[in-house]
Amino acid sequence: MRLEAISGDEPRAVLRALRGAVLGAGPAIALGATDAALPVEVPPGTAVVVTTSGSTGVPKSVALSRSALTASALATAARLGEGAWLLALPAGYVAGLQVLVRSLVSGREPAILAGRFSPEAFAAAARSMASSVGGVRVPTYTSLVPTQVQRLLDAADHDPDVLGAVRSFERILVGGQALPPAVRERAEGLGVRLARTYGSTETSGGCVYDGVALDGVALRVEGGEVRVSGPTLADGYLGDPERTDAAFLRDPDGTRWYRTGDSGRIDDGVLSIHGRIDNVLVSGGVNISLDRVEQAVRGVRGLESAVVVAVPDEQWGEASVIVAARDADTDGVLERARDAVEARVGRPARPSRVCFVDELPLLPSGKPDRAAARRLAVDSAT
C-alpha cells in the first residue's frame, strides 16, 4: 500500500486524505514526517502513520490501521453518543486526528478552528456548530488539552460568549496530560462537562474515559505498569521491529498488549495513573516521582499548569524545580507548593525553587515541552 505525506498543519487537507485512507481505498497518509523519512510502501490495512517524538525527543512512527481508528471512533460514540465534532487541536497528532475520524465515521462534517487557538476563536467556532435534526438539537463535542481548558475558563470569567460556548458542548474530552483537580472542579462549578481521557498514539488516542475503559478495551497492571489491549491498538512502529516487539507483547492465547510505560492501579474497574515509570529523580539517595510532585504542585492556586523538572544539584545530586508562567499572585507560592508536596509525597520531594517564565513552552500538540522547560530551569540558575 502506498504512503503519502500530508502536512498536519493543514487540517482540511488531512480530512480530505482521511476520507480515502479510512473510508475508501485511498493511499495511507503519513503525518509528522516527510516522504524521505518513511518507506514508500506500508503493510495492507494501514490508514495513517503518525510520526512524533513527543517530549522525549526520540522519533517514532506509529502505524494505525483503518480498523483500529474506526474501532476507537465507534467506541467513543457508544460511550458519549453521536454528534458533531469541533477540531481545536493540531490534525497531525492523534487527538486531533481522531476528531476527524469520528466525524467521518458519523457522516458529519467537522467544524475546524483555523489558525491560532484563542477563547474568542473557540467561541466563534462553537456558535457555528448550532444545528438540529427534526427539531432536536445535534449534540456537539470537542477534544482539548488542559492548557486550552484553563484559558477558556479564565476567559469565561469575564466573557459570557466564551462561557456559553464551553457550556454548549455535550462533552469536552481532555487529555494529553493530567487534568489538575482545581481546573476540573472549576469547570464543574461553571457547568462545563469534561471527560478525562487516557491513551496514546499507540492506542489510537484516548481509550479510557474518566478511568473506565471504552468498550472492547482491556486493562491490566503488571509490575506497576499499565497495559492496554483491544481493537484500537496500533500495528506497531514502522520500520522498527525491535521497538515494536518491546512495546507490544502477546499472551500465549495470542492477545496483544501495549506496554504504556505508565504506573497506575485499577480499583473496581477504574484506572488511576500515577505517572511515568521512568520519570524519577534521585535526590540525596531518595527516589522521587516527578509526576507525583507535579500533581501536588498543580493543586496550588496559580500553579495549575506548572511543569516540574529535574535539574542537577551540587548538594543532593538532583533536585526538582517548578517551571510556571508568571502570575499576579506569586507571593508565597513556593512555600505553598512545598507544603503541598510534603503533605502528599514527603519532605524529601519538596521542590527547590520556582522558575517563572513569560510563557510555558509547549509542543505543537499542546502538551508541555518538558525538555525546553528543563533548559529554562537550568539556565535560570546560572
N, C-alpha and C positions, 0 to 999 in steps of 0.2 A: 504494500500500500504506500502511495506517495505521501510525502510530508511537505507541507507548505508553511513557511514562516509568516506570521501575522503580527503586526505591532499591537501590543496590549494598550498602547496609548490612544488607539482609535476604536472605541467600543462598538461603533456601528459596523466597522469592518470585521471585527471579531464576531458580531452577531450574524452577519451575512455568511461568514465562513462556517460558523457553527451549524447553520441550517443544513448544509451538506454533510458536515462531519458527523453530526449526531442524528439527524433525521433522515438523511439521504445517503447517497453513495459517493459523496464528495471526498476529496483528499483529507487526511488528518491534518490538523493545524498545530504549529509549534508556537508557543508563547514564551517570550523572555530569552530567546536565543536566535541567532542568525542562521541562515541555511548552512553556512560553512561549519557551524559548530555541531551539527547533528547529521545523521545519515539521511540520505535521500529517501530510503525506504524504511517503513516501520512494520511491525507484525500486524496481520489482519485483525480487524476489530478495534484497532487504536483510533480514538477520536481526537484526543488532544495530548500534546506533550508540553508540560509546564516546567520550564527551567527557572529555578530560583536558588539563591544562596541564603535567603533569609538573613538572620542576624549572625550566622556563624561564619559567613564568607566562603563556605565550601559549596560550589555549584552542584546541583543535582537536577537531572531531567526525569521527571516523573511521568510515566506513560499511563494515561487514563483511557479506558475503553468506553465505547458507547454504552454498554450495559451497565458499567459502574456509575457513570454520570446520570443516566436515566433512573437507575435504581435509587440514587440519592435524591433526585428531584421528586420522584413518586413517593418516597418515604416522608419527605418534608411535607408534601401536600396531604398525606394521610394524617400527619400529626397536627398541622396547623390549619388545614383547609385550603380550598382553591381560591385563587385571587390574582390580582395584578401586582407586578413587582417593579420596584424602582432601583435602578443601578446607581449607587452612590460611592462605589469602590472601584479601583482600577480593574478593568476587564482582564488584565494579564495575570491576575492572581486568583487562586481557586475560589475564594469567597465571592468575588465579583463575577467570575466565570459561571458559577452556579446560579447566580441571579438570572443570567441569560439562559442557561439550560432550563431552569424551572419555567421561565416564560415560554420557551419553545415547546416544552412538553405539554404545557397547559393550553397552548394555542393562542396565547395573548401576547401582544406586542409590549415589550418592557418600556417604561419611562426611563430616560437616561439623563442624569445630571452631568452636563458637559462642562468642562473647564474645572477650575479650582473649587474645592469644596468650601462652602460658606453656609451658615444658617439661613441666610436670605435666599440663596440659590436653592437650597434644600426645600424651603417652604414653597417657593415658586413651582418646583418640580412636583411636590406633593399635591398642590392645588390642581395641576394639570391632569392628575390621575382620576379625578372625580368622575364616576360613571355608574350606570345602573343597568340591569337586565330585568325586563318585566316589572319595572318599578322597584326592584330590590337593589340596594347599593352593592357594588362589587367590592369585597374586602381588599385592602391594599397591604403590602408587605415590603420590607426592605432589610438590608443587611449592612451593619456598620461596625466600626471598631470603637473601643471605649473612648478614645480621644475625641472622635466625632460626637459621640453621645454627650460628653462633657461640654463641648462647645455649644451644642444645641440647647442643653439645659441652662447654660449661662445666658444664652440669648433669650430663651423663653421667659426668663425672669422679668424682662422689660419689653419684649416684643410679642404681642398677642398673636401675630401671624405665625411666628415660629412655634409658639405653644400649641396653637390649633393644628399645625402641621404634624408635630410629633405625636399628638393625641389621636390623629386621624388614622394611624396605622393599626391594623388589627394585631400585628405583632412586629416588633423590630428585633431581628436577630443580632446578637452582639458577640463577636468572637475575636480571634487573633491574639488576645492576651486576656488575663484575668480581669473581670469587671470589679472595680473596687466596691465594697459593700456600701460605702457612703453614696456613691453615684447611683447604685441600684435603688437604695432607699429614697433618694431624692426624686428619681424618676417615678417610683410608685406613688409618692406623695403628690405628684403632678398629674397622675392618671395616665402615665405613659407605659405601655405594655411591652416589656422587654422579655426576651428569651435568651439566656446564656447558652452559647454553643461551644462544643469542644470537638476538635477534629484537626485535620491537616490536609495538605495536598494528597498525601498517600491514602487518605480515606475519602477522597472526593469532596473535601470540605467538612463542615460540621456533621457529625454523625451521632452526637449526644446532645440533647436539648434539656437544659435545666437538670442535668445529671442523669437523665434517663435516655437509654439508647433508642434510636429510631427502630422501627420495625425491621426485622431481618438482621440487625447488627447485634453481635455478641461481644461482651466484655469479660475480661478476667484480669487478675493481678497476680503476677508471678515474680517472686523475689522483690516485691515492692514496685515492680514496673507494670504499667497499664498496657494491656494488649487488646487489639481490636480485630474482630473477624466479621465477615459478611460480604454481601454482593457489591458494596461500594468500594472495596479495596482496589488500589492501583495494581497494574500488572507488574510493576517494578520500576527500576531505574534503567533508562535506555542506555545501552552500551556499557553497563556496569554490572555484570552478573555477580561479582563477589559482594558488592554492596547490597544487591537485591537479596541474595541468599542470607546475608547477615540480618537484614531488616524484616524479611518475610519468611516465616517458619511454617512448617507443615506438621500437623499431628499425624500419628500413624493411620488415622482414618482418612487423611487427605485434606482436612480442614486447614485453610491458610490463616495465619495470624500475623498482624503487623505489630512489631515492637515499637512503641511510641517514644521510648526514652523518657517518659514522664513517670514520676512517682505518684501514687494515689492509693485509694482504697474504695471498696464497694460495700455500702451498708444498706441492706434491704433494697437492693437493686438500684441504688442511687450512687453515682460515681462522684467522688471528690478528688480534685487534683492538688497535689502539694507542691509541685514544681518539677523542674528538670532534675533527673538523677545526677547529672554531671555538673550542675550549676552550684558548686560548693567551693567555698574558700576555706583555707586553714589559717586560723589566727591564734597565735600562741599555742599551737598544737591542738586546737579545738576545731572540729569540722562544723561549718556553719552553712546552712542552706540560704543562699541569696534570695531564693524565691519566697521563703517564709519571712525573711526580713522585709522584703518588698511588700508583701501582703500586709504586714503590720504597719509599715510606713504609710501605705496608701489609705489607711484608716484615719489618718490625721488630716484635719481640715487644711486645705491649701496644698496638700501633697498627693491628691487623689490620682494624679497621672505621673507621679515621680518614678524614676528608674533608680535601682540600687545596683552598683557595680563594685567589683573588687579592684583594689589598687595595691601596689607594693607599699609596705610599711616597715620602716627601719626597726621598730621595736618588736612588732608582732609578726612580721613576715608578710602578712596580708591584712587589709582592713577593708570595710565596706564604706562606700561614700554614696550619699543621696544626690542625684542629679535632678534638679527641679527647675521649672520655669519661674522667673521672678513674679512675685505676687505682692500686693499691697500689704498683706498681713504676714510678714516674715519674722516678726519679733518672737523669740522663744520657740520657733518651730523645731530647731534641732533638739531642744530639751524635750519637747512633747513627743518627737519621733523616738528619741532614745528611751523614754519611759514606756512607750507603746511596744517597742521591740523587746525590752527587758521583760515586760509582763507576759508577752506571748511566746517569745523564743528563748530568752535567757540573757543574763547580763553580758556574757562574752560576745553576744551577737550585736550589741549596740553599734550603730554607725558612728564613724569617727567625725564626720563633718557633712555639711551640705554645700554642694557646688551649684550656685544659682546661675542660670543661663537665660538669655533673652527668649529663646525658643528651643524646646526639646527637639533633638534631631530625630527624624522619622524616616523609615524606609518608604519606598513608593507604595507599599501595601497598606501603609498607615500604622504599622507596628513600630515600636521604639527601635531606633538604630543603636543597639547596645554597644557595639564597637566604637561608634562615634561618641557616645555618652562617656565611655571609659576614657577615651582620649581627652575629652574636655575635663574630666575629673583629674586626670594625671597632670595635664597642663596647668590647671588652676593651682596646683600645689607648688609649682616651680616659680 
